[in-house]
Amino acid sequence: MNWKSFVETAHAKEYVLPPGWDSKDAIAEQLNCASDSVRRLLAPALKAGTVETGCFPVWDDVTKKIVRVTAYRKTAPKPEAKAAKPAR
């Protein structure tokens, strides 16, 4: 058995972004900007709570290491609080 190959394959399956999350690099590619600009561009949505950020361990096939990846996802719209009825 080739243990190196076994471990790399196991890590590649285990250390992936959770469903629904997009890496900072993938978003930068879609926005045609540098990776360093993504947080600045998403700042209003992050502040409003319509986008959230997270950092996840992900297997990197190039370096053959587990790396931390910053990722973002849209959040579900929060229900607006109803005004309380005045007490009688």
N, C-alpha and C positions, 0 to 999 in steps of 0.2 A: 504494500500500500504506500502511496505517496502522501505522507502526512502534510506536507506543505500545501499541496493542491487541495487536500481535504479541508484544511483549516481555512484557506482562502475562499473556497466555495461556501463553506458554512458561514463565514463572516459576510460574504456578499449577499446571502439570503437574509441574515439576521439584522444587519446594520444598514437599513434603508430609511428614507424619509417616510413618515406615516402618510396614509392616503389623504389627499386634499391639501397637502402642503407643497409649496413650490420653493425651490432654492433661490437664494439671492442671485446667483449667476443666471439661472433660467429666467427670472424676472427681468434682469438687466438686458438679456438678449432680446426679450419681447419688447422692452421699452427703448431699445437701441441706445443704451447708456452704459456708463461704467458701473461695475458692481458697487463701487463706493458711493454712487449716487442714489441707489435704490431706497435706502432708509430716508433720505431727505425727500425724495419724491413721494414716498408713502406716509410721510409724517402727518399730514392732515387726517388721513384715514386711520392711522394708528391712534391719534389723539381722540378722534370721534368714536373709536371702538369698533369700526367696521372692518378693520384688518388687525390681526394679531401676529406676533412674531414669536419664534421659538428657536432653540439651538439643539441640534440632534447629532448623535454619533452616526456617521455614515461611512461605509467601506469605500475606499478610493482604489479602483483597479490599477491606476497608474503608479501610485506610490506603494501600493500593497499595505496600507495602513488604515486605521480607523481615524477619521478626521471629524472635527466639529463643523457642522454646516448650519448657517443661519437660514431660516426659512420663514415664509409668510403664508397666511391663508385668510380668506374672507371669513368673517364671523356671521353667525345668524343674526338677523335683525332683532334688536331687543324690543320687547313690547313696551309701549309707552305707558307710564303710570297714569292711572285714571285719577282725576281729581276727587278727593274725599268729599262725601256729601256732608253738608253742615248738620250738626246734631240739633234736634228739635227740643 
